[in-house]
Amino acid sequence: MDALPETSDLEVILRFLHRFADLMSNGSNSENLLRAATLLEANVKRANEAEKQLRQARSNNASIEQQLAALSREGHVHVPISILKLAASHHIDLDESSAYSDSATDIPMLEVVGHPVVVNPDRALAKEAKERGWEVLSFTSPVRLRDRAAVRLPAMTGAVVVVALLFAGLGRTRRAAA
């Protein structure tokens, strides 16, 4: 790594070295050396994994910055900058991400992901998707959410009324039997 370890890392290293010195001063037998080697190996593995994650995060950020630079022309950004900022801040690899849209207004968003999917597109988006070879999903009987909610509410109300009548009938039957 280019930079010095953070203070907390230095504290961990210092504690390890003190522990190692303690083990060595207690007779330096093979058991103590084995424990020291195990501690050292565990710390090295943790450090290597942390360094690998840091390199991956830096690589993802650099990739996103390159995409942003490539997508901006003459000071005008053609991709919603919020998508790039969100991806960078959460270490999201846009090349491995998917986006779904039905409108040509979302073409800039579809351009920055590795897996753009067009769903029941408008004419302009359908044309663009065909030219670019994007996946197109078509649903022949779409049901709007408002329509589904309108059907469910009367059905649920009817079911509640039927259940209430059943309970009322059972209550009367029990009282009559008693």
ABEGO torsion letter per residue (X at the ends): XABBBBAAAAAAAAAAAAAAAAAAAAGGBAAAAAAAAAAAAAAAAAAAAAAAAAAAAAAAAAAAAAAAAAABBGGBBABBAAAAAAAAAAGBBAAABBBBBABAAAAAAAAABABBBBBGBBAAAAAAAAAAGBBBBBBABBBBAAAAAAAAAAAAAAAAAAAAAAAAAAAAAAAAAX
